[in-house]
């Protein structure tokens, strides 16, 4: 980026700057010095082309400096006293409102290195719009609506979402989320019995929880279990009641799975919690190494299981998820 900025300020054409910048290998920790050592073509141009040498020489002096000042949309730094006693600050103007506000002059990672707390406090325009609609309906039609009391089993609402009409719905309106998650998860909304309509809201919760790197690999498992609940396979009966609402996939009740497994005396030898995958999985013996055996509980009086029985269960299903559809 520094090469492009310097070239732009010195008046060189964007196409020329882009060609020069593309000679720099892509690496998060790349420097101009490293680029010159790694790319003979770039080094040759630096030695033979005065324009290239001029841009690179200036860029090397600027490299590593802050490029510009900007504000995080909702990030707040919390300190035990006056903030300026803990980090450098400045008054920065908001590009939208034009108002100036006190801003830290360090990045979020540097805030953490200073042992200060950084919190992201989100505000949604959607919530403001909802309240304005409620106020307008009450003023114009005399209907007092409490949105917390709106039914969560309204078929027409889910039919709308099932058609891909998700515009303006927070976290559901993205193309990938709509086409790959929401529409398949609500595909059976027309035929779903009234006494099961509440499942649709639970599916939306699962959609938001699963649609992120790692857990999204289990979306097909979730949908398969939703379409055919008889296909869901639980490798331990203690998880049935916990995972039945999410069709056999651990979406969010992970702590309860651990607690109940502990309570029932299930020895979790050779088990690890695949948090980034969103599913309780087990490893082979080599994954733990050197006989490390993390017992989460040792009482076997409830279920009669012991470590040998549970280890045999894992051996029979080596490499599989404990819960899958």
Secondary structure, 3 states (H helix, E strand, C coil): CHHHHHHHHCCCCHHHHHHHHCCCCCCCCCCHHHHHHHCHHHHHHHHHCHHHHHHHHHHHHHCCCCCCCCCCCCEEEECCCCHHHCCCEEEEECCCCCCEEEEECCCHHHHHHCCCEEEECCCCHHHHHHHHHHHHHHHHHCCCCCHHHCCCCCHHHHHHHHCCCCCCCCCCCCHHHHHHHHHHHCCCCCCCCHHHCHHHHHHHHHHHHHCCCCHHHHHHHHHHHHHCHHHCEECCHHHHHHHHHHCCCCCCCHHHHHHHHHHCCCCCCCEEEECCCCEEEECCHHHHCCCCCCCCCCCCCCCCCCHHHHHHHHHHCCCCECEEC
